[in-house]
């Protein structure tokens, strides 16, 4: 009898354990799906909502304040980004055309951009694609710039990318704060709205504040889509894919200052750029003739890691908001293979 009772207790205990396990697994799956739904909403909100606000970008010990206004009018997307610290700059975008206003030199820099990845539009992949690279789950609820937000955590599945904590406004789905976390869960980079209005935004606010540009010099950023250049990265971190390859003419006028590292802005020369992304983080490889005297080395600023190295007759600059391990892996696996004529 005692054995029977003991056996029944064991069966009951195991049944109870299995029920709890099933409930826990179901909750985990449900939480992950809900977190992915938040990311989808966030992705759409940045492109389809009207909003205007001021945000602060903090990288290491550097801080920069900007103001962004975004308006969707029919099928056209209008956006103005104003740099509020240091030298005044305005970037006004109409769909894929960006005009940079540089008042001190009375210059308009015109460029085409195929990818819009300015905060708060930071996702370039679907949540389902990101799930294989990051563990995605809901975090705490809090407030950012006076709005109730839901935190979404993206924890890397390897050491080749950082983690992220994204604060999404609960009503609209707009991203209000993005924090980049290292392996110790320390915030190494942050961008967050300090003030924002969502919804009713006047279309005129997306126009440049420089209404009279008569006599200003207009410079078109010379950039062209490039076919296979012969340069390849043999060992990309898992999940990273080449999203574009372009050629730029870099001049002393700073025509590409919004996209090129400082090391690429002395003199005039053609620079090839390959961009790789996992849908959230990006790595750029800049390749140019190595005629100038430069010192090889690496540096880190917040989440940004940079490596400069000479390879044959070329100078390579590898830039990415990824851990130094990933940058070194890319830098050490760049090869040039002469294209075979068919």
C-alpha positions as CSV (number, residue, x, y, z in Angstrom):
1,X,0.0,0.0,0.0
2,X,2.8,2.4,0.9
3,X,4.5,1.7,-2.4
4,X,1.2,2.4,-4.2
5,X,0.7,5.7,-2.4
6,X,4.3,6.7,-3.1
7,X,3.9,5.9,-6.8
8,X,0.7,7.9,-6.9
9,X,2.4,10.9,-5.3
10,X,5.2,10.6,-7.8
11,X,2.7,10.5,-10.7
12,X,0.9,13.6,-9.3
13,X,4.2,15.4,-8.8
14,X,5.4,14.6,-12.3
15,X,2.1,15.7,-13.8
16,X,2.2,18.9,-11.9
17,X,5.8,19.5,-13.1
18,X,4.9,18.8,-16.7
19,X,1.9,21.2,-16.5
20,X,4.2,23.9,-15.1
21,X,6.8,23.2,-17.8
22,X,4.3,23.4,-20.6
23,X,2.9,26.6,-19.2
24,X,6.4,28.1,-18.9
25,X,7.3,27.1,-22.5
26,X,4.0,28.4,-23.8
27,X,4.5,31.7,-22.0
28,X,8.0,32.0,-23.4
29,X,6.8,31.4,-26.9
30,X,4.0,33.8,-26.5
31,X,6.3,36.4,-25.1
32,X,8.7,36.0,-28.0
33,X,5.9,36.3,-30.5
34,X,4.5,39.4,-28.8
35,X,8.0,41.0,-28.8
36,X,8.3,40.3,-32.6
37,X,4.9,41.9,-33.1
38,X,6.2,45.0,-31.3
39,X,9.2,45.1,-33.7
40,X,6.9,44.9,-36.7
41,X,4.8,47.8,-35.4
42,X,8.0,49.8,-34.7
43,X,9.3,49.2,-38.2
44,X,6.1,50.5,-39.8
45,X,5.6,53.4,-37.4
46,X,9.0,55.0,-38.3
47,X,8.0,55.1,-42.0
48,X,4.3,55.8,-41.9
49,X,3.7,58.1,-39.0
50,X,4.1,61.9,-38.8
51,X,6.3,63.0,-35.9
52,X,8.7,65.7,-34.9
53,X,11.0,65.8,-32.0
54,X,14.5,66.4,-30.5
55,X,16.8,63.5,-29.7
56,X,20.2,63.1,-28.1
57,X,22.8,60.7,-29.4
58,X,25.4,59.6,-26.9
59,X,28.5,57.6,-28.1
60,X,31.2,57.1,-25.5
61,X,31.9,60.5,-24.0
62,X,30.5,62.4,-26.9
63,X,26.9,63.7,-27.2
64,X,25.1,65.3,-30.1
65,X,21.6,66.8,-30.2
66,X,19.4,66.7,-33.3
67,X,15.9,67.4,-34.3
68,X,13.9,65.3,-36.8
69,X,10.6,65.9,-38.5
70,X,9.0,63.2,-40.6
71,X,5.9,63.6,-42.7
72,X,4.2,61.1,-45.0
73,X,2.0,62.9,-47.6
74,X,0.3,60.4,-49.9
75,X,3.1,58.3,-51.4
76,X,5.8,60.8,-50.7
77,X,8.0,60.8,-47.6
78,X,9.5,64.0,-46.3
79,X,12.1,64.3,-43.6
80,X,14.3,67.0,-42.1
81,X,17.2,66.3,-39.8
82,X,18.7,69.3,-38.0
83,X,22.1,69.1,-36.2
84,X,21.7,71.3,-33.2
85,X,25.3,71.1,-31.8
86,X,28.5,72.4,-33.4
87,X,28.4,73.6,-37.0
88,X,24.8,74.0,-38.3
89,X,23.7,71.3,-40.7
90,X,20.3,70.4,-42.2
91,X,19.5,67.2,-44.1
92,X,16.3,67.4,-46.0
93,X,15.1,64.2,-47.6
94,X,12.3,63.7,-50.2
95,X,11.9,60.0,-50.7
96,X,15.5,58.8,-51.6
97,X,17.0,62.3,-52.4
98,X,18.9,64.0,-49.6
99,X,20.0,67.6,-49.7
100,X,22.5,68.7,-47.0
101,X,22.5,72.5,-46.3
102,X,26.0,73.8,-45.2
103,X,25.5,77.5,-44.4
104,X,29.1,78.4,-43.5
105,X,30.2,77.6,-47.1
106,X,26.9,78.3,-48.7
107,X,26.8,74.8,-50.2
108,X,24.1,72.3,-51.0
109,X,25.2,68.7,-51.1
110,X,22.9,66.5,-53.1
111,X,22.9,62.7,-52.7
112,X,20.7,59.7,-53.5
113,X,20.2,57.2,-50.7
114,X,18.6,53.8,-51.3
115,X,18.4,52.9,-47.6
116,X,16.7,55.0,-44.9
117,X,18.3,54.0,-41.6
118,X,18.1,57.2,-39.6
119,X,16.7,56.9,-36.1
120,X,14.0,56.0,-35.3
121,X,14.0,53.9,-38.5
122,X,16.8,51.5,-37.6
123,X,15.5,48.0,-38.7
124,X,16.5,46.7,-42.2
125,X,15.2,43.2,-41.7
126,X,12.0,41.5,-40.5
127,X,11.8,40.3,-36.9
128,X,11.7,36.7,-38.1
129,X,15.1,37.2,-39.8
130,X,16.5,38.8,-36.6
131,X,15.3,36.0,-34.4
132,X,18.0,33.6,-35.7
133,X,20.7,36.1,-34.6
134,X,19.1,37.6,-31.5
135,X,17.0,36.2,-28.7
136,X,14.0,38.6,-28.8
137,X,11.8,39.2,-25.7
138,X,9.8,41.8,-23.9
139,X,11.4,43.8,-21.1
140,X,10.1,46.2,-18.6
141,X,7.5,49.0,-19.1
142,X,8.7,52.6,-18.6
143,X,8.5,56.2,-19.8
144,X,10.5,58.0,-22.4
145,X,10.0,61.7,-23.2
146,X,6.6,61.6,-21.3
147,X,5.3,58.5,-23.2
148,X,4.6,55.1,-21.8
149,X,6.9,52.6,-23.5
150,X,7.4,48.9,-23.8
151,X,11.1,47.7,-23.7
152,X,12.1,45.0,-26.2
153,X,15.3,43.2,-25.6
154,X,17.5,41.7,-28.4
155,X,20.2,39.5,-26.9
156,X,22.9,38.3,-29.3
157,X,23.3,34.6,-29.9
158,X,27.1,35.0,-30.4
159,X,29.9,37.4,-29.7
160,X,29.9,39.1,-33.1
161,X,27.2,41.6,-32.3
162,X,25.9,43.8,-29.5
163,X,22.7,43.5,-27.6
164,X,19.9,46.1,-27.8
165,X,17.2,47.5,-25.6
166,X,14.5,49.3,-27.6
167,X,11.8,51.4,-26.0
168,X,8.7,51.4,-28.1
169,X,5.8,53.9,-27.5
170,X,2.9,51.7,-26.5
171,X,0.2,53.5,-28.5
172,X,1.9,54.3,-31.8
173,X,4.7,51.8,-31.9
174,X,7.3,54.5,-32.6
175,X,10.8,53.9,-31.3
176,X,11.7,56.5,-28.7
177,X,15.0,55.1,-27.2
178,X,17.6,52.7,-28.5
179,X,20.4,51.4,-26.2
180,X,23.4,49.4,-27.4
181,X,24.7,46.9,-24.8
182,X,28.0,45.1,-24.5
183,X,28.6,41.6,-23.2
184,X,28.5,43.0,-19.6
185,X,25.0,44.5,-20.3
186,X,26.5,48.0,-20.0
187,X,25.1,50.8,-22.2
188,X,27.8,51.8,-24.6
189,X,25.7,53.8,-26.9
190,X,22.3,55.5,-26.7
191,X,20.0,57.5,-28.8
192,X,16.7,58.8,-27.3
193,X,14.0,61.4,-27.8
194,X,13.9,64.1,-25.1
195,X,10.8,65.7,-26.6
196,X,8.5,64.5,-29.4
197,X,5.1,65.1,-31.0
198,X,3.4,62.2,-32.7
199,X,0.6,62.6,-35.2
200,X,-0.4,66.0,-36.4
201,X,2.7,67.5,-37.9
202,X,2.6,70.4,-40.3
203,X,4.2,69.5,-43.7
204,X,6.0,72.8,-43.7
205,X,8.1,71.8,-40.8
206,X,9.9,69.2,-43.0
207,X,11.1,72.0,-45.3
208,X,14.5,73.6,-44.9
209,X,14.8,76.7,-42.7
210,X,17.2,78.1,-45.3
211,X,14.6,79.7,-47.5
212,X,17.0,81.8,-49.6
213,X,19.8,79.7,-51.2
214,X,20.4,82.0,-54.2
215,X,24.0,82.0,-55.0
216,X,24.8,78.8,-53.0
217,X,27.0,76.3,-54.7
218,X,25.4,72.9,-55.6
219,X,27.5,69.8,-55.4
220,X,26.2,66.4,-56.4
221,X,27.7,63.5,-54.5
222,X,29.3,61.4,-57.3
223,X,28.1,57.9,-56.3
224,X,27.3,55.0,-58.6
225,X,26.2,51.4,-58.0
226,X,29.2,49.2,-58.5
227,X,29.3,45.7,-59.9
228,X,31.6,43.1,-58.4
229,X,34.9,44.9,-57.8
230,X,37.0,41.8,-57.1
231,X,37.1,42.6,-53.4
232,X,35.4,40.1,-51.2
233,X,35.2,39.3,-47.5
234,X,35.8,35.6,-47.1
235,X,34.7,35.3,-43.4
236,X,31.7,37.4,-42.5
237,X,30.1,37.0,-39.1
238,X,27.1,34.8,-39.2
239,X,24.0,36.6,-40.5
240,X,25.8,39.4,-42.2
241,X,25.1,39.9,-45.9
242,X,26.2,42.4,-48.5
243,X,23.4,44.9,-49.0
244,X,25.1,47.3,-51.4
245,X,28.4,48.1,-53.1
246,X,29.0,51.7,-54.4
247,X,31.7,53.9,-55.7
248,X,32.1,57.5,-54.4
249,X,34.3,60.4,-55.4
250,X,35.5,61.9,-52.2
251,X,36.7,65.6,-52.4
252,X,37.9,68.3,-50.1
253,X,34.5,69.9,-50.2
254,X,33.1,67.2,-48.0
255,X,30.5,66.1,-50.5
256,X,30.2,62.7,-48.8
257,X,30.8,63.8,-45.2
258,X,27.5,62.4,-44.1
259,X,28.5,58.8,-45.0
260,X,32.3,58.6,-45.1
261,X,34.8,58.4,-42.2
262,X,37.0,61.4,-41.6
263,X,40.0,59.4,-42.9
264,X,38.3,59.4,-46.3
265,X,37.9,63.1,-46.7
266,X,41.3,64.5,-47.6
267,X,42.0,65.1,-51.2
268,X,40.0,63.8,-54.1
269,X,39.9,60.1,-55.0
270,X,37.6,57.3,-55.9
271,X,36.5,55.2,-52.9
272,X,34.7,51.8,-53.1
273,X,32.3,51.0,-50.3
274,X,30.8,47.6,-49.4
275,X,28.1,47.5,-46.8
276,X,27.2,44.4,-44.9
277,X,24.3,44.1,-42.4
278,X,22.5,41.6,-40.3
279,X,19.4,43.7,-40.4
280,X,20.2,45.8,-37.4
281,X,24.0,46.2,-37.2
282,X,26.1,47.3,-40.2
283,X,29.8,47.0,-41.2
284,X,31.3,49.1,-44.0
285,X,34.5,48.4,-45.8
286,X,36.0,51.4,-47.6
287,X,38.7,50.7,-50.2
288,X,40.9,53.3,-51.9
289,X,44.3,53.7,-53.5
290,X,46.9,53.7,-50.8
291,X,49.1,56.5,-52.0
292,X,48.9,58.5,-48.8
293,X,51.1,57.9,-45.8
294,X,49.0,56.5,-43.0
295,X,49.5,54.5,-39.9
296,X,47.7,51.1,-39.5
297,X,45.8,50.7,-36.3
298,X,42.4,50.5,-34.6
299,X,40.2,52.6,-32.4
300,X,36.9,52.4,-30.5
301,X,34.4,55.1,-29.7
302,X,31.3,53.8,-27.9
303,X,29.9,51.0,-29.9
304,X,31.9,52.0,-33.0
305,X,35.0,50.1,-33.9
306,X,37.4,51.1,-36.7
307,X,40.4,49.4,-38.3
308,X,42.7,50.9,-40.9
309,X,45.2,48.8,-42.7
310,X,47.2,48.7,-45.9
311,X,46.7,45.8,-48.3
312,X,49.0,45.8,-51.4
313,X,48.5,49.1,-53.1
314,X,45.3,49.9,-51.3
315,X,44.2,51.4,-48.0
316,X,41.2,49.7,-46.3
317,X,39.1,51.2,-43.6
318,X,36.6,48.9,-41.8
319,X,33.9,50.6,-39.7
320,X,31.1,49.1,-37.8
321,X,28.9,49.3,-34.7
322,X,29.9,45.7,-33.8
323,X,32.4,44.3,-31.3
324,X,36.1,44.5,-32.1
325,X,36.1,40.7,-32.6
326,X,33.7,41.1,-35.6
327,X,35.7,44.0,-37.1
328,X,39.0,42.1,-36.8
329,X,37.4,39.0,-38.5
330,X,36.3,41.1,-41.4
331,X,39.5,43.0,-41.7
332,X,41.6,39.8,-41.7
333,X,39.5,38.1,-44.4
334,X,39.3,40.8,-47.1
335,X,40.8,39.6,-50.4
336,X,41.1,40.8,-53.9
337,X,40.6,38.4,-56.8
338,X,41.0,39.6,-60.3
339,X,37.8,39.3,-62.3
340,X,37.9,36.6,-64.9
341,X,36.9,37.7,-68.4
342,X,34.4,35.4,-70.0
